Amino acid sequence: MNTLTLSASFEVLRSHLIDGQVQSALERMRPDDLSPGEVLVRNLHAGVNYKDCLSILGKAKIISDFPRVAGIEAVGTVIESSSPSFHPGETVLVHGHETGIRFDGGFAEILRVPAAHLQQVPPGLTPLECAVLGVPAFTAAMALERFEELGLTRESGPVAVSGASGAVGTMAIAILAKAGYEVAAITRNLAHAPVLQSLGATEVIDAAVLDQPQRALEKARFAAAIDNVGGPMLSWLMRSMQDSGAIAVIGNAAGNTFEGSGLPFFMRRLQMFGVNANAPWPQRQCLWERLGSTWKPDMEKLTPHVHHISLNQLMDYAGQQLRGNTSGRTLVSFQGRRS
Ligand SMILES: NC(=O)c1ccc[n+]([C@@H]2O[C@H](COP(=O)([O-])OP(=O)(O)OC[C@H]3O[C@@H](n4cnc5c(N)ncnc54)[C@H](OP(=O)(O)O)[C@@H]3O)[C@@H](O)[C@H]2O)c1
């Protein structure tokens, strides 16, 4: 890969492994210090994902080699490119492809990205809209695509979304509502109910339902479910699906493990699948095209639930997010919140 020439230093949040502990701090770097890539990008927005919070605080082994600039996604403007596919001034998106894991990622004013990892901001989206949607919306879209392949229609019944007030939950509700589905939002915090309804939830369920006596099979109420939480929530969803209902297993905010029995599978033909947002290219392009058109959520309704922070607020924010004290979608915004 060619070396790019911008020489000024810029601010990053960089993670080091020191005596077995991850330590992340603001530093200054130059492009040549970053992992290799043909395209130099001035960062506009980097989404803050649950995984990024685990990563920079060293709460899970996410980064594969240190030191590393974390941040699994970013939207920015090309400054220099030695790839014929990208040109200065274009706005671009990177997510997955081990960005922030094996390649330096989004928590930096400047990124250097392999062209093979990069795409233009999809048609129908401004750079800011693309950043707002980001990995959470893409993940929800992967779930919806698979539900529809499995036969889900708007007439099938409600789609449950757990961890509803988080980033994936918020996007899932807004996308499902745009696509015409009935949405049952499940949250631990009923104070969020008006927000969830404004995004398109037709029903809001208190996650305290888990505290009630549990039955081998619960009332069959959902045609599909997007589970961002795991643990007892996933167990409850498995027991609460209609015949041939499908669950997309996405997240682990409450834990990696869950209890289950065969009953939902052989009594109700439960279908479960995992989602990994690091999708291959044809699927990425197809889903981003849908997110910019038929599945593009009402961005005005999302805007009040988008929080912009600066790089120096990120460590504190990450702690809050892992404690479950945040809601909506958060971006580290480098050039202001409008572009
Ligand atoms: N598979 C993939 O490719 C993929 C992609 C993106 C994200 N994820 C995963 O999906 C999950 C959600 O991500 P996110 O970005 O939406 O995170 P988030 O913004 O932190 O949202 C998580 C939500 O889960 C609920 N929650 C938090 N802590 C909880 C706990 N201890 N017990 C029960 N519920 C809890 C909260 O919603 P309420 O307050 O409404 O209950 C919270 O807002 C994470 O595990 C993340 O790693 C996976």
Ligand as a Chemical Component Dictionary entry (heavy atoms), coordinates in Angstrom:
data_LIG
# 
_chem_comp.id                   LIG 
_chem_comp.type                 NON-POLYMER 
_chem_comp.pdbx_formal_charge   0 
_chem_comp.three_letter_code    LIG 
# 
loop_
_chem_comp_atom.comp_id 
_chem_comp_atom.atom_id 
_chem_comp_atom.alt_atom_id 
_chem_comp_atom.type_symbol 
_chem_comp_atom.charge 
_chem_comp_atom.model_Cartn_x 
_chem_comp_atom.model_Cartn_y 
_chem_comp_atom.model_Cartn_z 
_chem_comp_atom.pdbx_ordinal 
LIG N1  N1  N 0  -24.224 -8.562 16.262 1  
LIG C1  C1  C 0  -23.755 -7.418 15.806 2  
LIG O1  O1  O 0  -23.204 -7.294 14.718 3  
LIG C2  C2  C 0  -23.972 -6.196 16.663 4  
LIG C3  C3  C 0  -23.975 -4.916 16.105 5  
LIG C4  C4  C 0  -24.253 -3.816 16.937 6  
LIG C5  C5  C 0  -24.469 -4.038 18.295 7  
LIG N2  N2  N 1  -24.422 -5.308 18.798 8  
LIG C6  C6  C 0  -24.688 -5.566 20.201 9  
LIG O2  O2  O 0  -26.038 -5.234 20.462 10 
LIG C7  C7  C 0  -26.169 -4.813 21.821 11 
LIG C8  C8  C 0  -26.833 -3.450 21.865 12 
LIG O3  O3  O 0  -25.966 -2.524 21.239 13 
LIG P1  P1  P 0  -26.300 -0.978 21.324 14 
LIG O4  O4  O 0  -25.287 -0.275 20.505 15 
LIG O5  O5  O -1 -27.731 -0.770 21.066 16 
LIG O6  O6  O 0  -25.994 -0.715 22.866 17 
LIG P2  P2  P 0  -26.667 0.377  23.819 18 
LIG O7  O7  O 0  -26.912 1.617  23.051 19 
LIG O8  O8  O 0  -25.808 0.432  25.022 20 
LIG O9  O9  O 0  -28.089 -0.240 24.173 21 
LIG C9  C9  C 0  -28.257 -1.390 24.942 22 
LIG C10 C10 C 0  -29.633 -1.329 25.576 23 
LIG O10 O10 O 0  -29.857 -2.569 26.238 24 
LIG C11 C11 C 0  -30.510 -2.321 27.475 25 
LIG N3  N3  N 0  -29.588 -2.731 28.542 26 
LIG C12 C12 C 0  -28.405 -2.195 28.864 27 
LIG N4  N4  N 0  -27.837 -2.847 29.886 28 
LIG C13 C13 C 0  -28.681 -3.832 30.199 29 
LIG C14 C14 C 0  -28.657 -4.853 31.181 30 
LIG N5  N5  N 0  -27.634 -4.999 32.032 31 
LIG N6  N6  N 0  -29.693 -5.691 31.241 32 
LIG C15 C15 C 0  -30.718 -5.550 30.393 33 
LIG N7  N7  N 0  -30.808 -4.598 29.448 34 
LIG C16 C16 C 0  -29.780 -3.762 29.347 35 
LIG C17 C17 C 0  -30.812 -0.837 27.543 36 
LIG O11 O11 O 0  -32.097 -0.624 26.936 37 
LIG P3  P3  P 0  -33.407 -0.307 27.838 38 
LIG O12 O12 O 0  -32.980 0.708  28.855 39 
LIG O13 O13 O 0  -34.404 0.194  26.860 40 
LIG O14 O14 O 0  -33.799 -1.609 28.452 41 
LIG C18 C18 C 0  -29.755 -0.249 26.641 42 
LIG O15 O15 O 0  -30.116 0.996  26.121 43 
LIG C19 C19 C 0  -24.755 -4.838 22.411 44 
LIG O16 O16 O 0  -24.562 -6.054 23.091 45 
LIG C20 C20 C 0  -23.869 -4.761 21.180 46 
LIG O17 O17 O 0  -22.599 -5.305 21.399 47 
LIG C21 C21 C 0  -24.177 -6.375 18.011 48 
# 
loop_
_chem_comp_bond.comp_id 
_chem_comp_bond.atom_id_1 
_chem_comp_bond.atom_id_2 
_chem_comp_bond.value_order 
_chem_comp_bond.pdbx_ordinal 
LIG N1  C1  SING 1  
LIG C1  O1  DOUB 2  
LIG C1  C2  SING 3  
LIG C2  C3  SING 4  
LIG C2  C21 DOUB 5  
LIG C3  C4  DOUB 6  
LIG C4  C5  SING 7  
LIG C5  N2  DOUB 8  
LIG N2  C6  SING 9  
LIG N2  C21 SING 10 
LIG C6  O2  SING 11 
LIG C6  C20 SING 12 
LIG O2  C7  SING 13 
LIG C7  C8  SING 14 
LIG C7  C19 SING 15 
LIG C8  O3  SING 16 
LIG O3  P1  SING 17 
LIG P1  O4  DOUB 18 
LIG P1  O5  SING 19 
LIG P1  O6  SING 20 
LIG O6  P2  SING 21 
LIG P2  O7  DOUB 22 
LIG P2  O8  SING 23 
LIG P2  O9  SING 24 
LIG O9  C9  SING 25 
LIG C9  C10 SING 26 
LIG C10 O10 SING 27 
LIG C10 C18 SING 28 
LIG O10 C11 SING 29 
LIG C11 N3  SING 30 
LIG C11 C17 SING 31 
LIG N3  C12 SING 32 
LIG N3  C16 SING 33 
LIG C12 N4  DOUB 34 
LIG N4  C13 SING 35 
LIG C13 C14 SING 36 
LIG C13 C16 DOUB 37 
LIG C14 N5  SING 38 
LIG C14 N6  DOUB 39 
LIG N6  C15 SING 40 
LIG C15 N7  DOUB 41 
LIG N7  C16 SING 42 
LIG C17 O11 SING 43 
LIG C17 C18 SING 44 
LIG O11 P3  SING 45 
LIG P3  O12 DOUB 46 
LIG P3  O13 SING 47 
LIG P3  O14 SING 48 
LIG C18 O15 SING 49 
LIG C19 O16 SING 50 
LIG C19 C20 SING 51 
LIG C20 O17 SING 52 
# 
